[in-house]
Amino acid sequence: MTDAIYHELLLDLYKHPLNKRVLPDCDARQTEHNPSCGDTIEVCVKWDTNNAVKAVAWQGDGCAVSQAAASILTEKIKGKKRNAIKKISNQKMLQLLGLKNLNPTRLRCATLCLETLKKICR
């Protein structure tokens, strides 16, 4: 895909996010904040009996990158076990977003949801 297509995808996910909702009776909830730009993400996970993601949802506000990343990542982890989620790297997150060479502030935007999920999976 070209950069323009990735940027269109990110903007579309910002306008029409996936899994952005309340998840009642979740098993784990974590909120993280990026003080450098104000992004906030809260992730809720419900685990199945095999310790895999049965349901996931998120709430938050912020830039298009952080919001699109939350949509993409929450889709990607459905059915995944904790250990698999913990192994997702920042580089993999950038690949999923179609982004390269972000400055440190923007990298934090792209990985805020991942950081939040990893704290849930400890």
N, C-alpha and C positions, 0 to 999 in steps of 0.2 A: 504494500500500500504506500502511497505517497504521503508526505507530511500533511498536505492539504486534506486528504481523506481522514487521517487521524485527527486533525484539528476539528473537522466537521463532526466526527464521532464524539469527541470530547464535549463539544458544545451541545450536541443532541442529548447526551447523557446528563449534562448539566440542566437542561430544560426539562427532560423527561427521565428522571433518575429511576434506577432499578432498585428494588428492595428498600426504598426509603419509606419507612412506616414504623409503627409501634409494634413490638412483638410482646404480647402479654405472656406472663408466666415464663419468661426466659430463664435459663439456668445460669447464665453469666452476662454481665453488663460491664462495660468499661467506657470511660470518656477520656479523650485526649484533646489537647488544645495546642495550637501552634502560635505562640505569642508574637512571633515576628510578622505574621500577617493576619492573625485573628481567626483562622480556620478552627472549627470545632467539630469533632466527630464522636458520636456515641454509637457503639456497636452492641447488639444483643444477640446471643446465640442460644439455641436450644439443641442439646446433644441427644443422640439416639442411644440405644443400649450398647452399641459397639464403639461408643466414644467418637462418633463422627457427627458432622453438622447435619442436624435434622431440619433446622430452620435458622435463618439469619436475617437480621434487619438492621438498619442504621437510621440515625437522625443526625442532622448537623447543618451548619452553615459555613460558607467559605467560597473560595475561588472555584472556577470551573475544573481545574486540575484535581483538587482534593475531592470534590463532589463526584466527578467522573471516576476517579480511582476507587471510591467507596462502592459505586455501582458495579464496576468491573470486578473488583476483588470479592465482593459478597456473592456474585454469580459464580466465580471461579471456585470458591471453597465449599459450595454445597456438596454434601456427601463425603467431604474430606475429613480425615482424622486429625487430631491435634498435632501430632508429630509432623505430618505433611504440611500443615499450615506454618509451623515454626520454621520449616526449611525454605519457605519462600523468601528469596533475597530481594534487596532493593533493586538490583539489576533486573530481576525477573519482573518486578512491578513496573519498571520503566518500559520493558518490552511489551507488557500487556497494554500499556498506555500508548505505545508507539512514540515514546519520547526519548531523546538522547541529550547528553551533556547539559543537564540543568544546573543552575547555580545552587548553592546550598539551601537557600530559602525555598526555592521552587522544588528542590528534591524533597524537602520536608513536607511540602504540600502533597506531593505524589505518593509519599510513603506513610502519611499520618494514619490512614485506615489500617495499613499493614502493622504498624507499631501498636495500634490499639488491639488488633486481633492477637498479636503475639503475647501481649500482656494477659489476655483472656486465656490463652493456651498454656500458660506456665504450669 
